[in-house]
């Protein structure tokens, strides 16, 4: 049986972390990301590249970013 994150009904299935992060930055901006998720890569000279490096190595931070993306999806924010 596939893990839940590999299941096609998972709303994150097929999305890259880069796509998720870029979408959140476009919708909310770095300042809002830094306010809601207090990590240095969002507060000090933020960039997609540095944030992806950190998020790929830090599961709890990645979970927060993915949870915010899912929250936006449920609210219908596009």
C-alpha positions in Angstrom: 0.0 0.0 0.0 1.5 3.4 -1.0 2.2 6.0 1.7 -0.5 8.8 2.0 1.9 11.3 0.5 2.3 9.2 -2.6 -1.4 8.7 -3.2 -3.0 10.6 -6.2 -5.8 11.9 -4.0 -3.2 13.8 -1.9 -3.6 17.5 -2.8 0.2 17.8 -2.7 0.7 14.9 -5.1 2.8 16.0 -8.1 3.6 19.4 -6.7 7.3 20.2 -6.0 8.3 22.0 -2.9 9.6 24.8 -5.2 6.1 25.2 -6.7 4.5 25.3 -3.2 7.0 27.8 -1.9 6.8 30.0 -5.0 3.0 30.1 -4.8 3.0 31.1 -1.2 5.6 33.8 -1.8 3.6 35.2 -4.8 0.3 35.1 -2.7 1.6 36.4 0.6 5.2 37.7 0.2 8.3 37.0 2.2 7.3 39.3 5.1 4.1 37.3 5.8 5.9 34.0 5.5 8.4 35.2 8.1 5.6 36.3 10.4 3.7 33.0 10.2 6.7 30.7 10.0 9.5 32.0 12.1 12.6 30.7 10.3 15.7 32.6 9.4 15.6 31.8 5.7 12.3 33.8 5.5 13.5 36.7 7.6 17.1 37.4 6.5 17.8 37.9 2.8 15.1 35.4 1.7 15.4 33.6 -1.6 13.7 30.6 -3.1 17.0 28.8 -3.4 18.1 29.2 0.2 14.6 28.5 1.6 14.4 25.3 -0.5 17.8 24.1 0.8 16.6 24.7 4.4 13.1 23.2 4.0 14.5 20.0 2.3 16.7 19.4 5.4 14.2 20.4 8.0 11.0 18.3 8.1 9.1 20.3 10.7 9.6 23.5 8.7 8.6 21.8 5.4 5.4 20.5 7.1 4.5 24.0 8.2 4.9 25.4 4.6 2.9 22.5 3.2 0.2 22.9 5.8 -0.2 26.6 5.0 -0.4 25.8 1.3 -3.2 23.2 2.1 -5.0 25.7 4.2 -5.0 28.2 1.3 -6.4 25.4 -1.0 -9.2 24.7 1.5 -10.1 28.4 1.7 -10.1 28.6 -2.1 -7.2 31.1 -2.5 -5.7 30.9 -5.9 
